[in-house]
Amino acid sequence: MERLVHLIDHYNYIITIFLMMSGLYIVVARGNMVKKLVGLSMFQTSVYLLYIAPGKIIGGTAPIIDPAFAVYSNPLPHVLILTAIVVGVATLALGLALVVRINEAYGTVEEDEIFEQDRDA
Amino acid sequence: MTVVWANLPALQVVIPLIGALLTGFTRRGATAFAIALVVSWIMPFIAVAMMWQVLTTGPITYHLGDWEPPWGIEYRVDLLNGFVLVLVSTIGAVIIPAARRSVAFELEERHEAWFYCMYLLCLTGLLGITVTGDAFNAFVFLEISSLSTYVLIALGPDRRALLSSFQYLVMGTIGATFYVIGVGVLYLLTGTLNMADIASRLGPIATQNFPAMVTALAFLTVGISLKLALFPLHVWLPNAYAYAPSWATAFLAASATKVAIYLLIRYYFSVFGVAINIDALPMSKIMIALSLAAMFIASLIAVFQTNVKRMLAYSSVAQIGYITLGIGLANQAGLTGGLVHIINHAIMKATLFLAVGAVFYRAYTVQLKELAGIGRRMPITMAAFTIAGFGLVGTPGTAGFISKWYLAVGALDKGWWVLVFLIVASSAIALVYIGRVLEVAWLREPSPAIAKLRDPPLSMLVPLVVLAAATIFFGFDTEWTAGIASKAATALIGGLR
């Protein structure tokens, strides 16, 4: 029972790990390149949660020094994740651009069909 | 002048970044090349100036925007990364003259300027990872270098370049995300992102937070190992190297994986090694096992390749195994061997890939069976290839021998005779795959298609000759390679708990 409460207390990590594993599974299990990128994006997004959730302290305020407050939330994870979001967007954009070019060159975005074509060539 | 002197660590990253911006604005390949040339030639001066400062006055710490670390980002240069900075910037400077013709030959004209833009961004990222002392900053630079690398590979002439670039993008992003997860766990544990600060705060809390710390170490190891193509996480590398533009392959083989190896060494020795007794974890055993697998399996696969570029790519995986073997041995001689092989392998692989690029420039093929007798028609190119090839095997008198000597001594210091035998045996496999190329190139009669070829223009020959000469030079004079590597290894091992 104690363990269960402990687990539920950390539900933010459970959500993070669930999203992480779903994303990774999609990347591995799907042959469609667009779906792979969706999985990859989910995987990256789960890390945003990993960083941001612990930054919030219940009852904490914005970190502006004021005698009335003693507990502050940590703003740094948000800033870090802003950077990571930009990286994620760039990766997704580049990935999709590659998929467009691959579709032009091979006429498909299914990985097994592409391997088939390259084997014949 | 003092302003420049005081800001060298920032300039090392900012100059190529500005260069990349400028090349992005130009539409002409020639202008973009000129910018890339100037930037690449400035870089070694900055790196050497910093290395000189490190050797005379000790490590440099630079506070970005004058924010005191650990709150602000700190750039920190010591022997280890000073050494890697000099390597990456010098390799870039030496091989950049060869880029003009090779790139103009292989790429569409409208893509040329973008190629140089991506090269400079990649250089920014690689130098940034090396110079920074901040774990998250390293991630940002890692992604800058990776994203530009994906584009460099996708610019290759074959359509399979697109596919290999996509596969690398998926695996590289997983690797980088693993790295951020590792950094995130470390941040949750210590509340800091400065590597030196993480190391000092991790020590006292390591025992009660052992599982979380091991999780961080595991994520970081797997993430970075994907980037450095540690066997069996190397599957992206052969295709990426085989189908990328020849010059890009030469640059990436010499720099990208080496910088990732540096990052791994940094985390092992300067972060975790300082905080905990890393010998208590099975890291070095895993490292040595995977390194041996790389040295044998990747070398054996290389023997059966028909595409010379792909063969050299598999050889890269094998050679990275020697470097990680040095990390796994983690004693003075072993680590020195690993570090010195970072330099030696970079020089030799840059030579080999440049030579193959020159062959492609003339013969328009890198299939082994179509290259019969090419040594007789392109003697200087193939002579450089031969010298670097023997270096790869570890022949005495070449740089490769020095690395393997130190690795063997490191293995002997641990009393592992079998390992010495395995190092020699895997070198014999290297002799087989290099020998196959040499036999075809020198001993066979030139085919009609090959008979009318000649050596490539000077802009390609000079870098080749310089690098081949360096392969021999560093086989005799080891003061600047093994000497500094040995000092860096002493510092790293001395810091271990």
Interface residues (C-beta under 8 A of the other chain):
Chain A: M20 L24 V27 M33 K36 L37 L40 F43 Q44 V47 L50 Y51 P54 P77 L80 T83 A84 V87 A90 T91 L94 G95 L98 V99 R101 I102 A105 Y106 I114 D118
Chain B: F136 F139 V140 E143 L147 Y150 V151 A154 R159 R160 L162 L163 S165 F166 L169 V170 T173 I174 A176 T177 V180 I181 G184 Y187 L188 L193
